């Protein structure tokens, strides 16, 4: 179980394609029987802003790039 953050997971998956909605990425996490949704804005994070969005992923998290 290696710890990866959102940017690392996206890079491992091959990055974003040209049609990806970079500002509408979401991380879905099940906690205590409920689903929490965290926003992720790729351009903000890679520009050094909103770095708190680049959270460490947990087993079972799902990253959705629309």
C-alpha positions in Angstrom: 0.0 0.0 0.0 1.9 3.0 -1.2 0.7 6.5 -0.5 0.0 8.6 -3.6 -1.6 12.0 -3.9 -4.1 13.0 -6.6 -1.4 14.4 -9.0 0.6 11.2 -8.7 -2.4 9.1 -9.4 -3.3 11.2 -12.5 0.3 11.0 -13.8 0.3 7.2 -13.2 -2.9 6.9 -15.2 -1.3 8.7 -18.1 -2.2 12.3 -17.4 -5.3 14.2 -18.7 -6.4 14.1 -22.3 -7.2 17.3 -24.2 -11.0 16.8 -23.5 -10.7 16.5 -19.7 -12.6 19.1 -17.7 -9.5 20.1 -15.7 -11.4 22.2 -13.2 -14.1 19.6 -12.4 -12.1 16.6 -11.2 -13.6 15.0 -8.1 -12.4 12.5 -5.5 -15.0 10.2 -4.0 -14.3 8.7 -0.6 -16.5 6.4 1.4 -16.4 7.3 5.1 -18.7 5.7 7.7 -21.2 4.6 5.1 -21.4 8.0 3.4 -19.7 9.3 0.3 -17.7 12.4 0.6 -16.8 14.3 -2.6 -13.6 16.5 -2.7 -13.1 18.9 -5.6 -9.8 19.0 -7.5 -8.8 21.8 -9.9 -5.8 20.5 -11.9 -4.7 23.9 -13.1 -4.9 25.6 -9.7 -2.9 22.8 -8.1 -0.2 22.7 -10.8 0.1 26.5 -10.6 0.9 26.1 -6.9 -2.5 27.3 -5.7 -5.1 25.3 -3.6 -2.4 22.7 -2.8 -4.6 21.3 -0.1 -6.7 19.8 -2.9 -3.7 17.5 -3.8 -4.7 15.2 -0.9 -3.3 11.8 -0.2 -5.5 9.1 -1.6 -6.8 6.1 0.5 -7.6 2.6 -0.6 -11.0 2.7 -2.2 -10.9 6.4 -3.3 -12.1 7.0 -6.8 -10.8 9.9 -8.9 -13.2 11.0 -11.6 -12.1 13.2 -14.5 -15.1 14.3 -16.6 
